[in-house]
Amino acid sequence: MSELREATRVDFLTAAFGKEVATQFDQNLDDASAAHFEAYKFKIEQQKPVYKKRAELAAKVKEFWFMALQHCGTTSQFIDAVDEEALKALKDVWIEHSPSDVREYEIRFTFGKNPFFKNSTLVKKLTLTPPADLADKADKPKPFDLEAPVFLADNVKIDWISPDHDLTKKAPRAHADDKEEFDEFEGAGSFFNWFGEVGEDRTSLGENLLEWWAHATEYAAGLTAHDDDDESGAEFGFDSEFDDESEDEDPKKEIDLDDDEEKKRPAKKQRK
C-alpha cells in the first residue's frame, strides 16, 4: 500500500494542465514568489527612515503607543485592566527584521519608569526555527514563502519589582486546548504573558503586532476602526448613533422587553 501524503501544488497543477505544462507553471510561480520576496525586503529597507521619523514624533505625544494598542482591535483584546498603567509608560516600539531572513524579526518595547518592573526594554524574537517539541511536525519553510509560520523564541525575563507586582499572576493567560477563543470571563489575561511564551504563537499576537506597527499612527489618532473586522462601513471608526435603526421600522411597533434584555447581554469576545 502506498504511503498517504498531502497533495502538493504540483499535483494540483498537473491535474489541471498536465505534467509538462504544470512543471513550467510551477517554475513560474517560484519566480513570482522570489520577486515578491525581494520586493518585501526592499520595502522594509525603504520604510526604515519613515519609521525612525515617526518614533521621534511619537516621543512628543503623551501615551502615543498605549493609545495605538488600545485603538486596535487585534491588540486591545490582549490588554487587561491591570496592564494599563504599565503600558502607559511605553516610550517606543521598534521592529527589526533579521538581515539573514526578513521573515524573522524582533519586537523591542522600550519603557519609562513604571511601578511594576525594572526592565527598560523587553525584546521578543520571532523565528522560523520551531522548538524541539515541534521540529518533527513543522514543515520546513520554502525559501520565498512570506506566509511561513514563525515561532516565539526564548522566554523574555521580566524583572518584577516584587511577586505582588507580577501582572502575569494578577491576570494569567487562559489557555484551553479545546477552545478556539478565549472565554469571556477568563480572557487573554495580561499582555505581558506573551513575553514568557515559547514556540507556537497560539494567540497570533506577534503577527498582529507586525501589522499593527505599520499603522500605529492611524491607530493612535483614532483614524482606524477599533474592530478591524467591522463591516459597518463607518469610515475612520466613528460610529453613528443611528446605525442600528432600520429605515422601515414602525415607530408604533410594540417593544419586546424580554428580547431587549437578551440583546443587552454581553457577547463572547471573539479571537481575532
C-alpha atoms as an extended CHARMM CRD file, in Angstrom:
* protein
*
       272  EXT
         1         1  MET       CA              0.0000000000        0.0000000000        0.0000000000  PROA      1               0.0000000000
         2         2  SER       CA              1.4160000000        3.3650000000       -0.9900000000  PROA      2               0.0000000000
         3         3  GLU       CA              2.0190000000        5.8620000000        1.7900000000  PROA      3               0.0000000000
         4         4  LEU       CA             -0.5430000000        8.6430000000        2.0200000000  PROA      4               0.0000000000
         5         5  ARG       CA              0.8010000000       12.1580000000        1.5420000000  PROA      5               0.0000000000
         6         6  GLU       CA             -0.6280000000       15.6440000000        1.3570000000  PROA      6               0.0000000000
         7         7  ALA       CA             -1.2670000000       16.9020000000       -2.1700000000  PROA      7               0.0000000000
         8         8  THR       CA              1.2750000000       19.4640000000       -3.3540000000  PROA      8               0.0000000000
         9         9  ARG       CA              0.9880000000       22.4670000000       -5.5980000000  PROA      9               0.0000000000
        10        10  VAL       CA              2.4720000000       20.4470000000       -8.4720000000  PROA      10              0.0000000000
        11        11  ASP       CA             -0.2100000000       17.7860000000       -8.0240000000  PROA      11              0.0000000000
        12        12  PHE       CA             -2.9640000000       20.3500000000       -8.4740000000  PROA      12              0.0000000000
        13        13  LEU       CA             -1.2360000000       21.9790000000      -11.4420000000  PROA      13              0.0000000000
        14        14  THR       CA             -0.7090000000       18.5880000000      -13.0680000000  PROA      14              0.0000000000
        15        15  ALA       CA             -4.3620000000       17.6900000000      -12.6280000000  PROA      15              0.0000000000
        16        16  ALA       CA             -5.3850000000       20.9960000000      -14.1990000000  PROA      16              0.0000000000
        17        17  PHE       CA             -2.8600000000       21.3730000000      -17.0380000000  PROA      17              0.0000000000
        18        18  GLY       CA             -0.9260000000       18.1240000000      -17.4520000000  PROA      18              0.0000000000
        19        19  LYS       CA              2.5680000000       17.2500000000      -16.2360000000  PROA      19              0.0000000000
        20        20  GLU       CA              4.6470000000       19.1060000000      -18.8410000000  PROA      20              0.0000000000
        21        21  VAL       CA              2.8020000000       22.4100000000      -18.5730000000  PROA      21              0.0000000000
        22        22  ALA       CA              2.4630000000       22.0360000000      -14.7920000000  PROA      22              0.0000000000
        23        23  THR       CA              6.2510000000       21.9480000000      -14.3900000000  PROA      23              0.0000000000
        24        24  GLN       CA              6.5730000000       25.2230000000      -16.2890000000  PROA      24              0.0000000000
        25        25  PHE       CA              3.7880000000       26.8340000000      -14.2790000000  PROA      25              0.0000000000
        26        26  ASP       CA              5.4220000000       25.6830000000      -11.0330000000  PROA      26              0.0000000000
        27        27  GLN       CA              8.7020000000       27.3440000000      -12.0040000000  PROA      27              0.0000000000
        28        28  ASN       CA              6.8190000000       30.4770000000      -12.9600000000  PROA      28              0.0000000000
        29        29  LEU       CA              5.1410000000       30.5880000000       -9.5370000000  PROA      29              0.0000000000
        30        30  ASP       CA              8.5080000000       30.1280000000       -7.8300000000  PROA      30              0.0000000000
        31        31  ASP       CA              9.9520000000       33.0200000000       -9.8260000000  PROA      31              0.0000000000
        32        32  ALA       CA              6.9920000000       35.1890000000       -8.8490000000  PROA      32              0.0000000000
        33        33  SER       CA              7.4310000000       34.2620000000       -5.1800000000  PROA      33              0.0000000000
        34        34  ALA       CA             11.1220000000       35.1620000000       -5.3550000000  PROA      34              0.0000000000
        35        35  ALA       CA             10.3140000000       38.5410000000       -6.8930000000  PROA      35              0.0000000000
        36        36  HSD       CA              7.6680000000       39.2150000000       -4.2520000000  PROA      36              0.0000000000
        37        37  PHE       CA             10.1260000000       38.2720000000       -1.5160000000  PROA      37              0.0000000000
        38        38  GLU       CA             12.7730000000       40.6590000000       -2.8490000000  PROA      38              0.0000000000
        39        39  ALA       CA             10.1830000000       43.4220000000       -3.1300000000  PROA      39              0.0000000000
        40        40  TYR       CA              9.2700000000       42.8610000000        0.5330000000  PROA      40              0.0000000000
        41        41  LYS       CA             12.9330000000       43.1580000000        1.5800000000  PROA      41              0.0000000000
        42        42  PHE       CA             13.2870000000       46.3670000000       -0.4330000000  PROA      42              0.0000000000
        43        43  LYS       CA             10.0990000000       47.7960000000        1.1050000000  PROA      43              0.0000000000
        44        44  ILE       CA             11.3590000000       47.1670000000        4.6310000000  PROA      44              0.0000000000
        45        45  GLU       CA             14.6360000000       48.9830000000        3.9760000000  PROA      45              0.0000000000
        46        46  GLN       CA             12.9130000000       51.9200000000        2.2940000000  PROA      46              0.0000000000
        47        47  GLN       CA             10.4800000000       52.3730000000        5.1790000000  PROA      47              0.0000000000
        48        48  LYS       CA             13.0830000000       52.4480000000        7.9650000000  PROA      48              0.0000000000
        49        49  PRO       CA             13.7460000000       56.2240000000        7.7490000000  PROA      49              0.0000000000
        50        50  VAL       CA              9.9870000000       56.8640000000        7.8150000000  PROA      50              0.0000000000
        51        51  TYR       CA              9.5070000000       54.7990000000       10.9660000000  PROA      51              0.0000000000
        52        52  LYS       CA             12.5060000000       56.4250000000       12.6360000000  PROA      52              0.0000000000
        53        53  LYS       CA             10.9780000000       59.8340000000       11.9910000000  PROA      53              0.0000000000
        54        54  ARG       CA              7.6600000000       58.5400000000       13.3260000000  PROA      54              0.0000000000
        55        55  ALA       CA              9.3950000000       57.4100000000       16.5240000000  PROA      55              0.0000000000
        56        56  GLU       CA             10.7590000000       60.9420000000       17.0210000000  PROA      56              0.0000000000
        57        57  LEU       CA              7.3090000000       62.4660000000       16.5920000000  PROA      57              0.0000000000
        58        58  ALA       CA              5.6260000000       59.8220000000       18.7580000000  PROA      58              0.0000000000
        59        59  ALA       CA              8.0140000000       60.6600000000       21.6120000000  PROA      59              0.0000000000
        60        60  LYS       CA              6.3720000000       64.1060000000       21.7560000000  PROA      60              0.0000000000
        61        61  VAL       CA              2.8640000000       62.6600000000       22.1950000000  PROA      61              0.0000000000
        62        62  LYS       CA              1.8060000000       61.5010000000       25.6400000000  PROA      62              0.0000000000
        63        63  GLU       CA              0.9050000000       57.7950000000       25.7250000000  PROA      63              0.0000000000
        64        64  PHE       CA              1.1580000000       57.5060000000       21.9290000000  PROA      64              0.0000000000
        65        65  TRP       CA              1.9770000000       53.7800000000       21.9090000000  PROA      65              0.0000000000
        66        66  PHE       CA             -0.5680000000       52.9030000000       24.5620000000  PROA      66              0.0000000000
        67        67  MET       CA             -3.2980000000       54.6590000000       22.5820000000  PROA      67              0.0000000000
        68        68  ALA       CA             -2.1980000000       52.8740000000       19.4130000000  PROA      68              0.0000000000
        69        69  LEU       CA             -2.5080000000       49.4930000000       21.1430000000  PROA      69              0.0000000000
        70        70  GLN       CA             -5.8560000000       50.3790000000       22.7170000000  PROA      70              0.0000000000
        71        71  HSD       CA             -7.4120000000       51.5740000000       19.4550000000  PROA      71              0.0000000000
        72        72  CYS       CA             -6.5440000000       48.4260000000       17.5060000000  PROA      72              0.0000000000
        73        73  GLY       CA             -8.9820000000       45.5400000000       17.8520000000  PROA      73              0.0000000000
        74        74  THR       CA             -6.3840000000       42.8170000000       17.2900000000  PROA      74              0.0000000000
        75        75  THR       CA             -4.1140000000       44.1430000000       20.0590000000  PROA      75              0.0000000000
        76        76  SER       CA             -6.5300000000       45.6830000000       22.5770000000  PROA      76              0.0000000000
        77        77  GLN       CA             -8.1110000000       42.2920000000       23.2600000000  PROA      77              0.0000000000
        78        78  PHE       CA             -4.8070000000       41.2370000000       24.8480000000  PROA      78              0.0000000000
        79        79  ILE       CA             -4.6560000000       44.2090000000       27.2110000000  PROA      79              0.0000000000
        80        80  ASP       CA             -6.0910000000       43.5530000000       30.6530000000  PROA      80              0.0000000000
        81        81  ALA       CA             -7.1070000000       46.3230000000       33.0250000000  PROA      81              0.0000000000
        82        82  VAL       CA             -4.0680000000       45.5290000000       35.1820000000  PROA      82              0.0000000000
        83        83  ASP       CA             -1.7700000000       46.3370000000       32.2190000000  PROA      83              0.0000000000
        84        84  GLU       CA             -2.8670000000       49.8720000000       31.5530000000  PROA      84              0.0000000000
        85        85  GLU       CA             -0.5670000000       51.7340000000       33.9360000000  PROA      85              0.0000000000
        86        86  ALA       CA              2.4730000000       49.7800000000       32.7380000000  PROA      86              0.0000000000
        87        87  LEU       CA              1.6440000000       50.2400000000       29.0580000000  PROA      87              0.0000000000
        88        88  LYS       CA              1.1130000000       53.9570000000       29.5560000000  PROA      88              0.0000000000
        89        89  ALA       CA              4.8420000000       54.0230000000       30.3840000000  PROA      89              0.0000000000
        90        90  LEU       CA              5.6450000000       52.6280000000       26.9200000000  PROA      90              0.0000000000
        91        91  LYS       CA              8.0190000000       55.0590000000       25.2000000000  PROA      91              0.0000000000
        92        92  ASP       CA              8.7640000000       53.2880000000       21.9340000000  PROA      92              0.0000000000
        93        93  VAL       CA              8.0950000000       50.1510000000       19.9060000000  PROA      93              0.0000000000
        94        94  TRP       CA             10.5170000000       49.1120000000       17.1930000000  PROA      94              0.0000000000
        95        95  ILE       CA             10.5110000000       46.0960000000       14.8810000000  PROA      95              0.0000000000
        96        96  GLU       CA             13.7990000000       44.9340000000       13.4070000000  PROA      96              0.0000000000
        97        97  HSD       CA             13.8820000000       42.2520000000       10.7220000000  PROA      97              0.0000000000
        98        98  SER       CA             16.7320000000       39.7580000000       10.5470000000  PROA      98              0.0000000000
        99        99  PRO       CA             19.3460000000       40.6480000000        7.8980000000  PROA      99              0.0000000000
       100       100  SER       CA             19.6960000000       36.9640000000        7.0080000000  PROA      100             0.0000000000
       101       101  ASP       CA             15.9520000000       36.3570000000        6.5430000000  PROA      101             0.0000000000
       102       102  VAL       CA             13.4180000000       39.1860000000        6.7750000000  PROA      102             0.0000000000
       103       103  ARG       CA             10.6750000000       36.7690000000        7.7740000000  PROA      103             0.0000000000
       104       104  GLU       CA             12.3220000000       36.6000000000       11.1950000000  PROA      104             0.0000000000
       105       105  TYR       CA             12.0810000000       39.6900000000       13.3790000000  PROA      105             0.0000000000
       106       106  GLU       CA             12.2280000000       41.0340000000       16.8970000000  PROA      106             0.0000000000
       107       107  ILE       CA              9.8560000000       43.4680000000       18.5850000000  PROA      107             0.0000000000
       108       108  ARG       CA             11.5270000000       45.8560000000       21.0210000000  PROA      108             0.0000000000
       109       109  PHE       CA              9.3700000000       47.5820000000       23.6510000000  PROA      109             0.0000000000
       110       110  THR       CA             11.0440000000       50.4910000000       25.4540000000  PROA      110             0.0000000000
       111       111  PHE       CA              9.5440000000       51.6120000000       28.7670000000  PROA      111             0.0000000000
       112       112  GLY       CA              9.9340000000       54.5600000000       31.0400000000  PROA      112             0.0000000000
       113       113  LYS       CA              9.8050000000       54.1630000000       34.7920000000  PROA      113             0.0000000000
       114       114  ASN       CA              6.7670000000       52.2190000000       35.9650000000  PROA      114             0.0000000000
       115       115  PRO       CA              5.6500000000       50.6840000000       39.2900000000  PROA      115             0.0000000000
       116       116  PHE       CA              5.6960000000       47.0550000000       38.1020000000  PROA      116             0.0000000000
       117       117  PHE       CA              9.0520000000       46.0160000000       36.6000000000  PROA      117             0.0000000000
       118       118  LYS       CA             12.6280000000       47.2440000000       36.3590000000  PROA      118             0.0000000000
       119       119  ASN       CA             13.3240000000       46.4680000000       32.6760000000  PROA      119             0.0000000000
       120       120  SER       CA             13.7250000000       49.4440000000       30.3790000000  PROA      120             0.0000000000
       121       121  THR       CA             13.3800000000       47.2080000000       27.3200000000  PROA      121             0.0000000000
       122       122  LEU       CA             11.5960000000       43.9460000000       26.5790000000  PROA      122             0.0000000000
       123       123  VAL       CA             12.5900000000       42.2570000000       23.3190000000  PROA      123             0.0000000000
       124       124  LYS       CA             10.5810000000       39.3720000000       21.8910000000  PROA      124             0.0000000000
       125       125  LYS       CA             12.0760000000       37.4570000000       18.9560000000  PROA      125             0.0000000000
       126       126  LEU       CA             10.1340000000       35.5150000000       16.3400000000  PROA      126             0.0000000000
       127       127  THR       CA             11.9530000000       32.8730000000       14.3460000000  PROA      127             0.0000000000
       128       128  LEU       CA             11.3370000000       30.3760000000       11.5460000000  PROA      128             0.0000000000
       129       129  THR       CA             13.0190000000       27.6720000000       13.6300000000  PROA      129             0.0000000000
       130       130  PRO       CA             10.4340000000       25.6320000000       15.5360000000  PROA      130             0.0000000000
       131       131  PRO       CA             11.1330000000       24.4850000000       19.1180000000  PROA      131             0.0000000000
       132       132  ALA       CA             12.3420000000       20.9280000000       19.6690000000  PROA      132             0.0000000000
       133       133  ASP       CA              8.8720000000       19.6100000000       20.5210000000  PROA      133             0.0000000000
       134       134  LEU       CA              7.5020000000       20.8470000000       17.1800000000  PROA      134             0.0000000000
       135       135  ALA       CA             10.5440000000       20.1760000000       14.9920000000  PROA      135             0.0000000000
       136       136  ASP       CA              9.1980000000       16.8780000000       13.6570000000  PROA      136             0.0000000000
       137       137  LYS       CA              5.7300000000       18.2500000000       12.9770000000  PROA      137             0.0000000000
       138       138  ALA       CA              6.5630000000       21.6080000000       11.4070000000  PROA      138             0.0000000000
       139       139  ASP       CA              7.1390000000       21.8040000000        7.6560000000  PROA      139             0.0000000000
       140       140  LYS       CA             10.4160000000       23.3020000000        6.5240000000  PROA      140             0.0000000000
       141       141  PRO       CA              9.6340000000       26.7800000000        5.1640000000  PROA      141             0.0000000000
       142       142  LYS       CA             10.1590000000       27.2740000000        1.4520000000  PROA      142             0.0000000000
       143       143  PRO       CA             12.8490000000       29.8360000000        0.5500000000  PROA      143             0.0000000000
       144       144  PHE       CA             10.4950000000       32.6390000000       -0.5570000000  PROA      144             0.0000000000
       145       145  ASP       CA              7.3080000000       31.8230000000        1.3230000000  PROA      145             0.0000000000
       146       146  LEU       CA              6.2100000000       35.0060000000        3.1020000000  PROA      146             0.0000000000
       147       147  GLU       CA              3.3580000000       33.0880000000        4.7320000000  PROA      147             0.0000000000
       148       148  ALA       CA              5.7040000000       30.6610000000        6.5080000000  PROA      148             0.0000000000
       149       149  PRO       CA              4.8230000000       30.3740000000       10.2320000000  PROA      149             0.0000000000
       150       150  VAL       CA              7.1220000000       31.9620000000       12.7830000000  PROA      150             0.0000000000
       151       151  PHE       CA              7.6450000000       30.7800000000       16.3480000000  PROA      151             0.0000000000
       152       152  LEU       CA              8.2040000000       32.6020000000       19.6170000000  PROA      152             0.0000000000
       153       153  ALA       CA             11.8480000000       32.4060000000       20.6540000000  PROA      153             0.0000000000
       154       154  ASP       CA             13.2030000000       32.2150000000       24.1890000000  PROA      154             0.0000000000
       155       155  ASN       CA             11.2880000000       33.3780000000       27.2260000000  PROA      155             0.0000000000
       156       156  VAL       CA             11.8300000000       37.0740000000       27.9990000000  PROA      156             0.0000000000
       157       157  LYS       CA             12.6140000000       37.5460000000       31.6780000000  PROA      157             0.0000000000
       158       158  ILE       CA             10.7070000000       40.3940000000       33.3060000000  PROA      158             0.0000000000
       159       159  ASP       CA             12.2330000000       41.7490000000       36.4990000000  PROA      159             0.0000000000
       160       160  TRP       CA              9.1200000000       42.3830000000       38.5280000000  PROA      160             0.0000000000
       161       161  ILE       CA              9.6260000000       44.7040000000       41.4860000000  PROA      161             0.0000000000
       162       162  SER       CA              8.0590000000       42.0310000000       43.6890000000  PROA      162             0.0000000000
       163       163  PRO       CA              5.8410000000       38.9620000000       43.2610000000  PROA      163             0.0000000000
       164       164  ASP       CA              2.8750000000       41.1550000000       44.1690000000  PROA      164             0.0000000000
       165       165  HSD       CA              3.6680000000       43.3720000000       41.1740000000  PROA      165             0.0000000000
       166       166  ASP       CA              3.7490000000       40.4950000000       38.6810000000  PROA      166             0.0000000000
       167       167  LEU       CA              0.9930000000       41.3290000000       36.1840000000  PROA      167             0.0000000000
       168       168  THR       CA              1.0320000000       37.8220000000       34.7100000000  PROA      168             0.0000000000
       169       169  LYS       CA             -0.0450000000       36.4800000000       38.1170000000  PROA      169             0.0000000000
       170       170  LYS       CA             -2.6810000000       39.1620000000       38.5380000000  PROA      170             0.0000000000
       171       171  ALA       CA             -4.1330000000       38.2480000000       35.1310000000  PROA      171             0.0000000000
       172       172  PRO       CA             -2.8720000000       34.8560000000       33.8950000000  PROA      172             0.0000000000
       173       173  ARG       CA             -3.4370000000       33.6190000000       30.3520000000  PROA      173             0.0000000000
       174       174  ALA       CA             -6.4890000000       31.3570000000       29.9880000000  PROA      174             0.0000000000
       175       175  HSD       CA             -5.3860000000       28.6480000000       27.5640000000  PROA      175             0.0000000000
       176       176  ALA       CA             -7.6540000000       25.7430000000       26.7730000000  PROA      176             0.0000000000
       177       177  ASP       CA             -6.7580000000       23.2130000000       24.1010000000  PROA      177             0.0000000000
       178       178  ASP       CA            -10.3760000000       22.5260000000       23.2490000000  PROA      178             0.0000000000
       179       179  LYS       CA            -11.3140000000       26.1730000000       22.7000000000  PROA      179             0.0000000000
       180       180  GLU       CA            -10.9100000000       28.3070000000       19.6090000000  PROA      180             0.0000000000
       181       181  GLU       CA            -11.2930000000       31.5360000000       21.5390000000  PROA      181             0.0000000000
       182       182  PHE       CA            -10.8040000000       32.9710000000       24.9940000000  PROA      182             0.0000000000
       183       183  ASP       CA            -13.6830000000       32.6080000000       27.4000000000  PROA      183             0.0000000000
       184       184  GLU       CA            -15.4670000000       35.8730000000       28.1350000000  PROA      184             0.0000000000
       185       185  PHE       CA            -14.8100000000       35.6600000000       31.8610000000  PROA      185             0.0000000000
       186       186  GLU       CA            -11.2780000000       34.2540000000       31.7140000000  PROA      186             0.0000000000
       187       187  GLY       CA             -9.9320000000       36.3160000000       28.8600000000  PROA      187             0.0000000000
       188       188  ALA       CA             -6.4750000000       36.6040000000       27.3890000000  PROA      188             0.0000000000
       189       189  GLY       CA             -5.0370000000       37.8030000000       30.6800000000  PROA      189             0.0000000000
       190       190  SER       CA             -2.1650000000       40.2560000000       30.9100000000  PROA      190             0.0000000000
       191       191  PHE       CA             -0.4450000000       41.4860000000       27.7570000000  PROA      191             0.0000000000
       192       192  PHE       CA              2.8500000000       40.5600000000       29.4360000000  PROA      192             0.0000000000
       193       193  ASN       CA              2.0440000000       36.8440000000       29.4070000000  PROA      193             0.0000000000
       194       194  TRP       CA              3.1150000000       36.8290000000       25.7670000000  PROA      194             0.0000000000
       195       195  PHE       CA              6.7350000000       37.5950000000       26.6500000000  PROA      195             0.0000000000
       196       196  GLY       CA              7.0000000000       34.3460000000       28.5750000000  PROA      196             0.0000000000
       197       197  GLU       CA              5.5040000000       32.1380000000       25.8630000000  PROA      197             0.0000000000
       198       198  VAL       CA              7.7450000000       29.9750000000       23.6590000000  PROA      198             0.0000000000
       199       199  GLY       CA              7.0760000000       28.0030000000       20.4820000000  PROA      199             0.0000000000
       200       200  GLU       CA              3.8060000000       28.2780000000       18.6110000000  PROA      200             0.0000000000
       201       201  ASP       CA              2.2920000000       31.7510000000       18.8740000000  PROA      201             0.0000000000
       202       202  ARG       CA             -1.1580000000       30.4860000000       19.7950000000  PROA      202             0.0000000000
       203       203  THR       CA             -2.6510000000       33.9580000000       20.0250000000  PROA      203             0.0000000000
       204       204  SER       CA             -1.0120000000       35.2190000000       16.7670000000  PROA      204             0.0000000000
       205       205  LEU       CA             -0.0920000000       38.3370000000       18.7210000000  PROA      205             0.0000000000
       206       206  GLY       CA              3.3440000000       38.5270000000       17.0660000000  PROA      206             0.0000000000
       207       207  GLU       CA              1.8130000000       38.6150000000       13.5930000000  PROA      207             0.0000000000
       208       208  ASN       CA             -0.8390000000       41.0880000000       14.7370000000  PROA      208             0.0000000000
       209       209  LEU       CA              1.8050000000       43.3960000000       16.1910000000  PROA      209             0.0000000000
       210       210  LEU       CA              3.7390000000       43.3160000000       12.9270000000  PROA      210             0.0000000000
       211       211  GLU       CA              0.6770000000       44.5750000000       11.0610000000  PROA      211             0.0000000000
       212       212  TRP       CA             -0.3130000000       46.9880000000       13.8550000000  PROA      212             0.0000000000
       213       213  TRP       CA              3.1240000000       48.6120000000       13.9860000000  PROA      213             0.0000000000
       214       214  ALA       CA              2.9740000000       49.6100000000       10.3250000000  PROA      214             0.0000000000
       215       215  HSD       CA             -0.1930000000       51.6370000000       11.0250000000  PROA      215             0.0000000000
       216       216  ALA       CA              0.4540000000       52.7720000000       14.5950000000  PROA      216             0.0000000000
       217       217  THR       CA             -0.0520000000       56.4590000000       13.7980000000  PROA      217             0.0000000000
       218       218  GLU       CA             -3.5430000000       55.8760000000       12.4190000000  PROA      218             0.0000000000
       219       219  TYR       CA             -4.4630000000       53.7780000000       15.4460000000  PROA      219             0.0000000000
       220       220  ALA       CA             -3.0830000000       56.2870000000       17.9500000000  PROA      220             0.0000000000
       221       221  ALA       CA             -5.0720000000       59.0790000000       16.2850000000  PROA      221             0.0000000000
       222       222  GLY       CA             -8.2510000000       57.0020000000       16.1980000000  PROA      222             0.0000000000
       223       223  LEU       CA             -8.3910000000       57.1220000000       12.3830000000  PROA      223             0.0000000000
       224       224  THR       CA             -8.8030000000       53.3560000000       12.0510000000  PROA      224             0.0000000000
       225       225  ALA       CA            -11.7800000000       51.3660000000       13.2510000000  PROA      225             0.0000000000
       226       226  HSD       CA            -11.2730000000       49.7830000000       16.6820000000  PROA      226             0.0000000000
       227       227  ASP       CA            -12.6670000000       46.5000000000       15.3860000000  PROA      227             0.0000000000
       228       228  ASP       CA            -10.6110000000       45.6340000000       12.3070000000  PROA      228             0.0000000000
       229       229  ASP       CA            -13.2780000000       43.1500000000       11.1700000000  PROA      229             0.0000000000
       230       230  ASP       CA            -16.0620000000       45.7140000000       11.3810000000  PROA      230             0.0000000000
       231       231  GLU       CA            -18.2050000000       45.6170000000        8.2470000000  PROA      231             0.0000000000
       232       232  SER       CA            -20.4070000000       48.5700000000        9.1200000000  PROA      232             0.0000000000
       233       233  GLY       CA            -18.5720000000       50.7730000000        6.6310000000  PROA      233             0.0000000000
       234       234  ALA       CA            -18.1180000000       53.5840000000        9.1490000000  PROA      234             0.0000000000
       235       235  GLU       CA            -15.0990000000       55.4800000000        7.8710000000  PROA      235             0.0000000000
       236       236  PHE       CA            -12.3700000000       56.2270000000       10.4020000000  PROA      236             0.0000000000
       237       237  GLY       CA            -14.1650000000       54.1850000000       13.0660000000  PROA      237             0.0000000000
       238       238  PHE       CA            -16.6850000000       56.8300000000       14.0870000000  PROA      238             0.0000000000
       239       239  ASP       CA            -19.9900000000       55.0770000000       14.7570000000  PROA      239             0.0000000000
       240       240  SER       CA            -23.3320000000       56.7140000000       14.1290000000  PROA      240             0.0000000000
       241       241  GLU       CA            -25.8780000000       56.5230000000       16.9180000000  PROA      241             0.0000000000
       242       242  PHE       CA            -28.4640000000       55.7170000000       14.2460000000  PROA      242             0.0000000000
       243       243  ASP       CA            -26.5700000000       52.8020000000       12.6510000000  PROA      243             0.0000000000
       244       244  ASP       CA            -28.7650000000       50.1580000000       14.3030000000  PROA      244             0.0000000000
       245       245  GLU       CA            -32.0680000000       51.7450000000       13.3610000000  PROA      245             0.0000000000
       246       246  SER       CA            -33.9410000000       50.4200000000       10.3450000000  PROA      246             0.0000000000
       247       247  GLU       CA            -35.4540000000       52.9050000000        7.9080000000  PROA      247             0.0000000000
       248       248  ASP       CA            -38.5520000000       50.7410000000        7.6650000000  PROA      248             0.0000000000
       249       249  GLU       CA            -39.0530000000       50.2340000000       11.4030000000  PROA      249             0.0000000000
       250       250  ASP       CA            -42.5150000000       51.0580000000       12.6120000000  PROA      250             0.0000000000
       251       251  PRO       CA            -42.3080000000       53.6460000000       15.4420000000  PROA      251             0.0000000000
       252       252  LYS       CA            -45.5700000000       52.2740000000       16.8810000000  PROA      252             0.0000000000
       253       253  LYS       CA            -44.2930000000       48.6920000000       16.9670000000  PROA      253             0.0000000000
       254       254  GLU       CA            -44.6420000000       47.1160000000       20.4080000000  PROA      254             0.0000000000
       255       255  ILE       CA            -41.2830000000       46.6450000000       22.1470000000  PROA      255             0.0000000000
       256       256  ASP       CA            -40.4530000000       43.1520000000       23.3940000000  PROA      256             0.0000000000
       257       257  LEU       CA            -38.7050000000       43.8140000000       26.7070000000  PROA      257             0.0000000000
       258       258  ASP       CA            -37.5030000000       40.2180000000       27.0220000000  PROA      258             0.0000000000
       259       259  ASP       CA            -35.8830000000       40.4240000000       23.6180000000  PROA      259             0.0000000000
       260       260  ASP       CA            -34.3230000000       43.7760000000       24.5260000000  PROA      260             0.0000000000
       261       261  GLU       CA            -32.7950000000       42.3120000000       27.6620000000  PROA      261             0.0000000000
       262       262  GLU       CA            -31.3950000000       39.4350000000       25.6460000000  PROA      262             0.0000000000
       263       263  LYS       CA            -29.6080000000       41.9060000000       23.3500000000  PROA      263             0.0000000000
       264       264  LYS       CA            -28.0220000000       43.6280000000       26.3290000000  PROA      264             0.0000000000
       265       265  ARG       CA            -26.2360000000       40.5070000000       27.4770000000  PROA      265             0.0000000000
       266       266  PRO       CA            -22.5080000000       40.6520000000       26.7210000000  PROA      266             0.0000000000
       267       267  ALA       CA            -21.4460000000       38.5760000000       23.7530000000  PROA      267             0.0000000000
       268       268  LYS       CA            -18.4680000000       36.2770000000       23.9930000000  PROA      268             0.0000000000
       269       269  LYS       CA            -15.3280000000       38.0410000000       22.8290000000  PROA      269             0.0000000000
       270       270  GLN       CA            -14.0150000000       36.6220000000       19.5820000000  PROA      270             0.0000000000
       271       271  ARG       CA            -10.4010000000       35.9350000000       18.9970000000  PROA      271             0.0000000000
       272       272  LYS       CA             -9.1530000000       37.9240000000       16.0120000000  PROA      272             0.0000000000
